[in-house]
Amino acid sequence: MADKSTFLEVDQQEEILFVKINRPEKRNAISDELIMALEAVFSAIPAGVRCAVLHGEGPHFSAGLDLSELQERTVVEGLHHSRMWHRALDRIQFGTVPVVAVLTGACVGGGLEIAAACHIRVAEQTTFYALPEGQRGIFVGGGASVRLPKLIGMARMSDMMFTGRVIQAEEGVAMGFSQYLAAEGEGLTQGLELAKRIAQNAEMTNYALMHVLPRIADSAQSEGLLLESLMAAIAQSSPEAKQRLADFLEGRAKKIV
């Protein structure tokens, strides 16, 4: 598969798509070109791909926005720039395949916003998280104010922006930044194992987890329960679900325990 950007490397290996941020000399800082390349990749997932793994070249996942690209913008231009990030990261969160992020080193600012848009996060022991926007006199603009409070809570996000607090990898697991903690150098291996496991799920189940569960969580209870019922009815009626249930009942499916 051809690269979408000089700062992004894309490689398909069977049913897994590897997407690598490749600006190690800039600690994988995010430029406009790079964020638009991410949008392009996740808007056109190749046939046969069932899960994607997003990671960074070198010791850092991403140190955030490339501040050398900051420019004077009018209010309207600033709104359009932020909405461009929102559109791009929505393609990750609400795309066609689940995305596993493998985090290393700096996962800061815009890098953390990208990680928060992914569905599973594996953090190596070297990972640290920060939102330095508060100390730079600006505010997050890539979706952090929506996604991060759902992961770690509003008070914790506020603390990070008020004080500049840096969260290390082990504490980050307990706080909700990542679901998994890996030893240094082992994150990509663990991320690939998870991606392969996710790829074996029924497509309708993965779709429901990506697109419907977030809406249920954002809904009032009565609407959420109705959405759940509708999704359950759709999922269980699919031919794949019927075959999997038959395999389980007839002893052909792998048991959980």
Phi and psi in degrees as GROMACS dihedral restraints (atoms count N, CA, C in turn):
[ dihedral_restraints ]
;  ai    aj    ak    al  type     phi  dphi    fc
    3     4     5     6     1   -71.8    20    10
    4     5     6     7     1   147.3    20    10
    6     7     8     9     1   -65.1    20    10
    7     8     9    10     1   147.6    20    10
    9    10    11    12     1   -96.7    20    10
   10    11    12    13     1    -9.0    20    10
   12    13    14    15     1  -165.1    20    10
   13    14    15    16     1   154.6    20    10
   15    16    17    18     1   -66.3    20    10
   16    17    18    19     1   -17.4    20    10
   18    19    20    21     1  -103.4    20    10
   19    20    21    22     1     7.1    20    10
   21    22    23    24     1  -138.3    20    10
   22    23    24    25     1   129.4    20    10
   24    25    26    27     1  -113.6    20    10
   25    26    27    28     1   133.6    20    10
   27    28    29    30     1  -125.5    20    10
   28    29    30    31     1   131.5    20    10
   30    31    32    33     1  -143.3    20    10
   31    32    33    34     1   124.3    20    10
   33    34    35    36     1   -97.9    20    10
   34    35    36    37     1   125.9    20    10
   36    37    38    39     1  -123.0    20    10
   37    38    39    40     1    98.0    20    10
   39    40    41    42     1    57.0    20    10
   40    41    42    43     1  -118.8    20    10
   42    43    44    45     1   -92.5    20    10
   43    44    45    46     1     5.1    20    10
   45    46    47    48     1  -112.4    20    10
   46    47    48    49     1   132.2    20    10
   48    49    50    51     1  -106.1    20    10
   49    50    51    52     1   120.3    20    10
   51    52    53    54     1   -95.1    20    10
   52    53    54    55     1   125.6    20    10
   54    55    56    57     1  -121.2    20    10
   55    56    57    58     1   117.7    20    10
   57    58    59    60     1  -118.2    20    10
   58    59    60    61     1   124.7    20    10
   60    61    62    63     1   -74.4    20    10
   61    62    63    64     1   124.5    20    10
   63    64    65    66     1  -127.5    20    10
   64    65    66    67     1    69.0    20    10
   66    67    68    69     1  -133.7    20    10
   67    68    69    70     1    57.3    20    10
   69    70    71    72     1   -60.5    20    10
   70    71    72    73     1   -29.4    20    10
   72    73    74    75     1   -69.3    20    10
   73    74    75    76     1   -16.8    20    10
   75    76    77    78     1  -111.7    20    10
   76    77    78    79     1    18.2    20    10
   78    79    80    81     1    54.0    20    10
   79    80    81    82     1    36.1    20    10
   81    82    83    84     1    56.2    20    10
   82    83    84    85     1    38.3    20    10
   84    85    86    87     1   -62.5    20    10
   85    86    87    88     1   147.5    20    10
   87    88    89    90     1   -95.3    20    10
   88    89    90    91     1   117.2    20    10
   90    91    92    93     1   -97.7    20    10
   91    92    93    94     1   169.0    20    10
   93    94    95    96     1   -60.9    20    10
   94    95    96    97     1   -39.6    20    10
   96    97    98    99     1   -59.6    20    10
   97    98    99   100     1   -41.8    20    10
   99   100   101   102     1   -69.5    20    10
  100   101   102   103     1   -43.0    20    10
  102   103   104   105     1   -65.7    20    10
  103   104   105   106     1   -35.9    20    10
  105   106   107   108     1   -71.2    20    10
  106   107   108   109     1   -30.6    20    10
  108   109   110   111     1   -67.9    20    10
  109   110   111   112     1   -38.9    20    10
  111   112   113   114     1   -60.9    20    10
  112   113   114   115     1   -42.6    20    10
  114   115   116   117     1   -60.2    20    10
  115   116   117   118     1   -43.0    20    10
  117   118   119   120     1   -64.0    20    10
  118   119   120   121     1   -43.4    20    10
  120   121   122   123     1   -63.4    20    10
  121   122   123   124     1   -48.0    20    10
  123   124   125   126     1   -81.5    20    10
  124   125   126   127     1    -5.1    20    10
  126   127   128   129     1   -90.3    20    10
  127   128   129   130     1   -10.8    20    10
  129   130   131   132     1  -141.2    20    10
  130   131   132   133     1    60.5    20    10
  132   133   134   135     1   -66.6    20    10
  133   134   135   136     1   129.6    20    10
  135   136   137   138     1   -64.6    20    10
  136   137   138   139     1   154.1    20    10
  138   139   140   141     1   -59.2    20    10
  139   140   141   142     1   140.9    20    10
  141   142   143   144     1    93.1    20    10
  142   143   144   145     1   -15.8    20    10
  144   145   146   147     1   -77.7    20    10
  145   146   147   148     1   132.7    20    10
  147   148   149   150     1  -115.3    20    10
  148   149   150   151     1   -13.8    20    10
  150   151   152   153     1  -161.2    20    10
  151   152   153   154     1   152.6    20    10
  153   154   155   156     1  -121.6    20    10
  154   155   156   157     1   149.9    20    10
  156   157   158   159     1  -120.4    20    10
  157   158   159   160     1   120.5    20    10
  159   160   161   162     1  -107.4    20    10
  160   161   162   163     1   127.3    20    10
  162   163   164   165     1  -150.5    20    10
  163   164   165   166     1   175.8    20    10
  165   166   167   168     1  -118.4    20    10
  166   167   168   169     1   146.5    20    10
  168   169   170   171     1   -76.6    20    10
  169   170   171   172     1   139.1    20    10
  171   172   173   174     1    83.5    20    10
  172   173   174   175     1  -164.1    20    10
  174   175   176   177     1   -77.4    20    10
  175   176   177   178     1    -9.7    20    10
  177   178   179   180     1  -123.9    20    10
  178   179   180   181     1   140.6    20    10
  180   181   182   183     1   -68.3    20    10
  181   182   183   184     1   -58.9    20    10
  183   184   185   186     1  -170.6    20    10
  184   185   186   187     1   130.4    20    10
  186   187   188   189     1   -85.1    20    10
  187   188   189   190     1     8.4    20    10
  189   190   191   192     1   103.1    20    10
  190   191   192   193     1  -160.9    20    10
  192   193   194   195     1   -61.3    20    10
  193   194   195   196     1   138.0    20    10
  195   196   197   198     1   -73.3    20    10
  196   197   198   199     1   100.5    20    10
  198   199   200   201     1   -67.3    20    10
  199   200   201   202     1   -17.6    20    10
  201   202   203   204     1   -69.8    20    10
  202   203   204   205     1   -15.3    20    10
  204   205   206   207     1   -92.2    20    10
  205   206   207   208     1    -6.3    20    10
  207   208   209   210     1   -60.8    20    10
  208   209   210   211     1   138.0    20    10
  210   211   212   213     1  -142.6    20    10
  211   212   213   214     1   163.4    20    10
  213   214   215   216     1   -66.7    20    10
  214   215   216   217     1   128.0    20    10
  216   217   218   219     1  -131.5    20    10
  217   218   219   220     1   146.0    20    10
  219   220   221   222     1   -71.5    20    10
  220   221   222   223     1   169.4    20    10
  222   223   224   225     1   -57.6    20    10
  223   224   225   226     1   -43.8    20    10
  225   226   227   228     1   -65.2    20    10
  226   227   228   229     1   -42.7    20    10
  228   229   230   231     1   -62.2    20    10
  229   230   231   232     1   -39.6    20    10
  231   232   233   234     1   -63.5    20    10
  232   233   234   235     1   -40.1    20    10
  234   235   236   237     1   -62.2    20    10
  235   236   237   238     1   -44.6    20    10
  237   238   239   240     1   -63.7    20    10
  238   239   240   241     1   -38.1    20    10
  240   241   242   243     1   -65.4    20    10
  241   242   243   244     1   -45.6    20    10
  243   244   245   246     1   -62.1    20    10
  244   245   246   247     1   -42.9    20    10
  246   247   248   249     1   -67.5    20    10
  247   248   249   250     1   -26.5    20    10
  249   250   251   252     1   -64.5    20    10
  250   251   252   253     1   -43.6    20    10
  252   253   254   255     1   -60.8    20    10
  253   254   255   256     1   -45.1    20    10
  255   256   257   258     1   -58.6    20    10
  256   257   258   259     1   -44.4    20    10
  258   259   260   261     1   -62.8    20    10
  259   260   261   262     1   -43.3    20    10
  261   262   263   264     1   -66.2    20    10
  262   263   264   265     1   -44.7    20    10
  264   265   266   267     1   -74.6    20    10
  265   266   267   268     1   -25.3    20    10
  267   268   269   270     1   -63.3    20    10
  268   269   270   271     1   -30.7    20    10
  270   271   272   273     1   -68.5    20    10
  271   272   273   274     1   -25.7    20    10
  273   274   275   276     1   -78.0    20    10
  274   275   276   277     1   -53.5    20    10
  276   277   278   279     1   -68.1    20    10
  277   278   279   280     1   -41.4    20    10
  279   280   281   282     1  -115.2    20    10
  280   281   282   283     1    40.4    20    10
  282   283   284   285     1   -89.5    20    10
  283   284   285   286     1  -148.8    20    10
  285   286   287   288     1  -104.3    20    10
  286   287   288   289     1   -13.4    20    10
  288   289   290   291     1  -137.0    20    10
  289   290   291   292     1   149.8    20    10
  291   292   293   294     1   -63.7    20    10
  292   293   294   295     1   151.9    20    10
  294   295   296   297     1  -126.0    20    10
  295   296   297   298     1   126.0    20    10
  297   298   299   300     1  -101.5    20    10
  298   299   300   301     1   123.2    20    10
  300   301   302   303     1   -97.8    20    10
  301   302   303   304     1   131.8    20    10
  303   304   305   306     1  -106.9    20    10
  304   305   306   307     1   115.1    20    10
  306   307   308   309     1  -103.8    20    10
  307   308   309   310     1   138.5    20    10
  309   310   311   312     1  -142.6    20    10
  310   311   312   313     1   150.8    20    10
  312   313   314   315     1    51.8    20    10
  313   314   315   316     1  -133.8    20    10
  315   316   317   318     1   -69.8    20    10
  316   317   318   319     1   126.3    20    10
  318   319   320   321     1  -130.0    20    10
  319   320   321   322     1    81.5    20    10
  321   322   323   324     1  -126.6    20    10
  322   323   324   325     1   142.8    20    10
  324   325   326   327     1    53.9    20    10
  325   326   327   328     1  -120.6    20    10
  327   328   329   330     1   -61.5    20    10
  328   329   330   331     1   -29.5    20    10
  330   331   332   333     1   -64.2    20    10
  331   332   333   334     1   -39.7    20    10
  333   334   335   336     1   -68.4    20    10
  334   335   336   337     1   -35.0    20    10
  336   337   338   339     1   -63.3    20    10
  337   338   339   340     1   -40.1    20    10
  339   340   341   342     1   -65.4    20    10
  340   341   342   343     1   -45.5    20    10
  342   343   344   345     1   -60.6    20    10
  343   344   345   346     1   -38.4    20    10
  345   346   347   348     1   -67.5    20    10
  346   347   348   349     1   -22.1    20    10
  348   349   350   351     1   -79.7    20    10
  349   350   351   352     1   -13.4    20    10
  351   352   353   354     1   -81.1    20    10
  352   353   354   355     1   167.7    20    10
  354   355   356   357     1   -95.2    20    10
  355   356   357   358     1   -32.7    20    10
  357   358   359   360     1  -132.2    20    10
  358   359   360   361     1   138.9    20    10
  360   361   362   363     1  -126.1    20    10
  361   362   363   364     1   125.8    20    10
  363   364   365   366     1  -109.9    20    10
  364   365   366   367     1   121.0    20    10
  366   367   368   369     1  -109.6    20    10
  367   368   369   370     1   127.1    20    10
  369   370   371   372     1   -75.0    20    10
  370   371   372   373     1   162.7    20    10
  372   373   374   375     1   -59.3    20    10
  373   374   375   376     1   -21.5    20    10
  375   376   377   378     1   -80.0    20    10
  376   377   378   379     1    -9.5    20    10
  378   379   380   381     1   -69.7    20    10
  379   380   381   382     1   141.7    20    10
  381   382   383   384     1  -141.7    20    10
  382   383   384   385     1   151.3    20    10
  384   385   386   387     1  -120.5    20    10
  385   386   387   388     1   142.1    20    10
  387   388   389   390     1  -158.3    20    10
  388   389   390   391     1   154.8    20    10
  390   391   392   393     1  -126.5    20    10
  391   392   393   394     1    83.3    20    10
  393   394   395   396     1   -76.1    20    10
  394   395   396   397     1    -0.4    20    10
  396   397   398   399     1   -55.8    20    10
  397   398   399   400     1   -36.8    20    10
  399   400   401   402     1   -60.5    20    10
  400   401   402   403     1   -35.9    20    10
  402   403   404   405     1   -81.6    20    10
  403   404   405   406     1   -13.5    20    10
  405   406   407   408     1  -100.4    20    10
  406   407   408   409     1     5.4    20    10
  408   409   410   411     1    77.5    20    10
  409   410   411   412     1    17.3    20    10
  411   412   413   414     1  -124.1    20    10
  412   413   414   415     1  -176.5    20    10
  414   415   416   417     1  -129.8    20    10
  415   416   417   418     1   153.8    20    10
  417   418   419   420     1   -59.6    20    10
  418   419   420   421     1   146.7    20    10
  420   421   422   423     1  -137.7    20    10
  421   422   423   424     1     2.5    20    10
  423   424   425   426     1  -108.0    20    10
  424   425   426   427     1    19.9    20    10
  426   427   428   429     1   105.7    20    10
  427   428   429   430     1    -0.9    20    10
  429   430   431   432     1   -61.3    20    10
  430   431   432   433     1   -36.1    20    10
  432   433   434   435     1   -68.9    20    10
  433   434   435   436     1   -17.8    20    10
  435   436   437   438     1   -95.7    20    10
  436   437   438   439     1   -47.8    20    10
  438   439   440   441     1   -80.4    20    10
  439   440   441   442     1   -42.6    20    10
  441   442   443   444     1   -65.6    20    10
  442   443   444   445     1   -42.7    20    10
  444   445   446   447     1   -58.0    20    10
  445   446   447   448     1   -27.8    20    10
  447   448   449   450     1   -74.1    20    10
  448   449   450   451     1   -23.5    20    10
  450   451   452   453     1   -89.7    20    10
  451   452   453   454     1   -44.9    20    10
  453   454   455   456     1  -121.1    20    10
  454   455   456   457     1    -9.3    20    10
  456   457   458   459     1    96.6    20    10
  457   458   459   460     1   148.6    20    10
  459   460   461   462     1   -65.2    20    10
  460   461   462   463     1   -38.9    20    10
  462   463   464   465     1   -63.2    20    10
  463   464   465   466     1   -39.3    20    10
  465   466   467   468     1   -69.6    20    10
  466   467   468   469     1   -40.6    20    10
  468   469   470   471     1   -63.7    20    10
  469   470   471   472     1   -42.8    20    10
  471   472   473   474     1   -60.0    20    10
  472   473   474   475     1   -42.7    20    10
  474   475   476   477     1   -57.4    20    10
  475   476   477   478     1   -46.3    20    10
  477   478   479   480     1   -61.4    20    10
  478   479   480   481     1   -39.0    20    10
  480   481   482   483     1   -80.3    20    10
  481   482   483   484     1   -36.6    20    10
  483   484   485   486     1   -63.4    20    10
  484   485   486   487     1   -43.8    20    10
  486   487   488   489     1  -109.6    20    10
  487   488   489   490     1   -13.0    20    10
  489   490   491   492     1    77.4    20    10
  490   491   492   493     1    16.9    20    10
  492   493   494   495     1   -57.4    20    10
  493   494   495   496     1   138.0    20    10
  495   496   497   498     1  -108.1    20    10
  496   497   498   499     1   130.9    20    10
  498   499   500   501     1  -106.2    20    10
  499   500   501   502     1   127.2    20    10
  501   502   503   504     1   -85.4    20    10
  502   503   504   505     1   164.9    20    10
  504   505   506   507     1   -56.6    20    10
  505   506   507   508     1   -48.0    20    10
  507   508   509   510     1   -64.7    20    10
  508   509   510   511     1   -44.0    20    10
  510   511   512   513     1   -64.8    20    10
  511   512   513   514     1   -33.4    20    10
  513   514   515   516     1   -63.4    20    10
  514   515   516   517     1   -31.9    20    10
  516   517   518   519     1   -64.3    20    10
  517   518   519   520     1   -47.7    20    10
  519   520   521   522     1   -63.4    20    10
  520   521   522   523     1   -32.2    20    10
  522   523   524   525     1   -81.1    20    10
  523   524   525   526     1   -21.0    20    10
  525   526   527   528     1   110.6    20    10
  526   527   528   529     1     3.7    20    10
  528   529   530   531     1   -63.9    20    10
  529   530   531   532     1   -41.4    20    10
  531   532   533   534     1  -133.2    20    10
  532   533   534   535     1   159.4    20    10
  534   535   536   537     1   -95.0    20    10
  535   536   537   538     1   -19.1    20    10
  537   538   539   540     1  -134.2    20    10
  538   539   540   541     1   149.5    20    10
  540   541   542   543     1  -123.6    20    10
  541   542   543   544     1   127.6    20    10
  543   544   545   546     1  -121.5    20    10
  544   545   546   547     1   153.7    20    10
  546   547   548   549     1   -66.6    20    10
  547   548   549   550     1   158.4    20    10
  549   550   551   552     1   -57.0    20    10
  550   551   552   553     1   130.0    20    10
  552   553   554   555     1    86.7    20    10
  553   554   555   556     1    -4.0    20    10
  555   556   557   558     1  -111.2    20    10
  556   557   558   559     1     0.3    20    10
  558   559   560   561     1   -63.4    20    10
  559   560   561   562     1   -42.9    20    10
  561   562   563   564     1   -66.5    20    10
  562   563   564   565     1   -37.4    20    10
  564   565   566   567     1   -62.5    20    10
  565   566   567   568     1   -45.5    20    10
  567   568   569   570     1   -67.5    20    10
  568   569   570   571     1   -39.5    20    10
  570   571   572   573     1   -61.0    20    10
  571   572   573   574     1   -40.3    20    10
  573   574   575   576     1   -66.6    20    10
  574   575   576   577     1   -40.7    20    10
  576   577   578   579     1   -59.8    20    10
  577   578   579   580     1   -43.5    20    10
  579   580   581   582     1   -65.9    20    10
  580   581   582   583     1   -42.0    20    10
  582   583   584   585     1   -61.3    20    10
  583   584   585   586     1   -41.5    20    10
  585   586   587   588     1   -64.3    20    10
  586   587   588   589     1   -38.5    20    10
  588   589   590   591     1   -66.0    20    10
  589   590   591   592     1   -44.2    20    10
  591   592   593   594     1   -62.8    20    10
  592   593   594   595     1   -37.7    20    10
  594   595   596   597     1   -63.8    20    10
  595   596   597   598     1   -20.1    20    10
  597   598   599   600     1   -84.0    20    10
  598   599   600   601     1   -10.2    20    10
  600   601   602   603     1   -67.1    20    10
  601   602   603   604     1   159.0    20    10
  603   604   605   606     1   -62.8    20    10
  604   605   606   607     1   139.6    20    10
  606   607   608   609     1   -59.8    20    10
  607   608   609   610     1   -36.8    20    10
  609   610   611   612     1   -66.5    20    10
  610   611   612   613     1   -36.4    20    10
  612   613   614   615     1   -64.9    20    10
  613   614   615   616     1   -46.9    20    10
  615   616   617   618     1   -61.9    20    10
  616   617   618   619     1   -39.4    20    10
  618   619   620   621     1   -61.2    20    10
  619   620   621   622     1   -44.6    20    10
  621   622   623   624     1   -61.9    20    10
  622   623   624   625     1   -40.7    20    10
  624   625   626   627     1   -67.8    20    10
  625   626   627   628     1   -34.3    20    10
  627   628   629   630     1   -80.3    20    10
  628   629   630   631     1   -40.9    20    10
  630   631   632   633     1  -108.7    20    10
  631   632   633   634     1   -32.7    20    10
  633   634   635   636     1   -96.7    20    10
  634   635   636   637     1   -44.8    20    10
  636   637   638   639     1   -55.1    20    10
  637   638   639   640     1   -43.6    20    10
  639   640   641   642     1   -61.1    20    10
  640   641   642   643     1   -36.0    20    10
  642   643   644   645     1   -70.1    20    10
  643   644   645   646     1   -38.0    20    10
  645   646   647   648     1   -61.5    20    10
  646   647   648   649     1   -45.2    20    10
  648   649   650   651     1   -62.9    20    10
  649   650   651   652     1   -29.0    20    10
  651   652   653   654     1   -87.1    20    10
  652   653   654   655     1    -5.6    20    10
  654   655   656   657     1   -93.2    20    10
  655   656   657   658     1   160.6    20    10
  657   658   659   660     1   -64.9    20    10
  658   659   660   661     1   159.9    20    10
  660   661   662   663     1   -57.5    20    10
  661   662   663   664     1   -46.1    20    10
  663   664   665   666     1   -63.7    20    10
  664   665   666   667     1   -43.1    20    10
  666   667   668   669     1   -68.5    20    10
  667   668   669   670     1   -39.0    20    10
  669   670   671   672     1   -62.8    20    10
  670   671   672   673     1   -42.3    20    10
  672   673   674   675     1   -66.1    20    10
  673   674   675   676     1   -36.1    20    10
  675   676   677   678     1   -65.9    20    10
  676   677   678   679     1   -44.9    20    10
  678   679   680   681     1   -58.4    20    10
  679   680   681   682     1   -41.8    20    10
  681   682   683   684     1   -60.4    20    10
  682   683   684   685     1   -45.9    20    10
  684   685   686   687     1   -60.8    20    10
  685   686   687   688     1   -44.8    20    10
  687   688   689   690     1   -62.1    20    10
  688   689   690   691     1   -44.2    20    10
  690   691   692   693     1   -67.2    20    10
  691   692   693   694     1   -39.7    20    10
  693   694   695   696     1   -62.4    20    10
  694   695   696   697     1   -42.0    20    10
  696   697   698   699     1   -65.5    20    10
  697   698   699   700     1   -42.0    20    10
  699   700   701   702     1   -65.0    20    10
  700   701   702   703     1   -46.0    20    10
  702   703   704   705     1   -63.2    20    10
  703   704   705   706     1   -45.6    20    10
  705   706   707   708     1   -72.5    20    10
  706   707   708   709     1   -16.5    20    10
  708   709   710   711     1   -88.0    20    10
  709   710   711   712     1    -7.7    20    10
  711   712   713   714     1   -72.5    20    10
  712   713   714   715     1   145.9    20    10
  714   715   716   717     1   -56.1    20    10
  715   716   717   718     1   -37.7    20    10
  717   718   719   720     1   -64.0    20    10
  718   719   720   721     1   -41.9    20    10
  720   721   722   723     1   -64.0    20    10
  721   722   723   724     1   -42.2    20    10
  723   724   725   726     1   -62.5    20    10
  724   725   726   727     1   -40.1    20    10
  726   727   728   729     1   -67.4    20    10
  727   728   729   730     1   -41.6    20    10
  729   730   731   732     1   -64.9    20    10
  730   731   732   733     1   -40.2    20    10
  732   733   734   735     1   -65.9    20    10
  733   734   735   736     1   -40.0    20    10
  735   736   737   738     1   -63.7    20    10
  736   737   738   739     1   -41.7    20    10
  738   739   740   741     1   -60.7    20    10
  739   740   741   742     1   -40.0    20    10
  741   742   743   744     1   -66.6    20    10
  742   743   744   745     1   -48.6    20    10
  744   745   746   747     1   -64.7    20    10
  745   746   747   748     1   -28.8    20    10
  747   748   749   750     1   -98.4    20    10
  748   749   750   751     1    11.6    20    10
  750   751   752   753     1    79.9    20    10
  751   752   753   754     1    13.5    20    10
  753   754   755   756     1   -94.1    20    10
  754   755   756   757     1   -14.0    20    10
  756   757   758   759     1   -89.8    20    10
  757   758   759   760     1   150.0    20    10
  759   760   761   762     1   -69.0    20    10
  760   761   762   763     1   131.9    20    10
  762   763   764   765     1   -83.1    20    10
  763   764   765   766     1   150.6    20    10
  765   766   767   768     1   -68.8    20    10
  766   767   768   769     1   -46.0    20    10
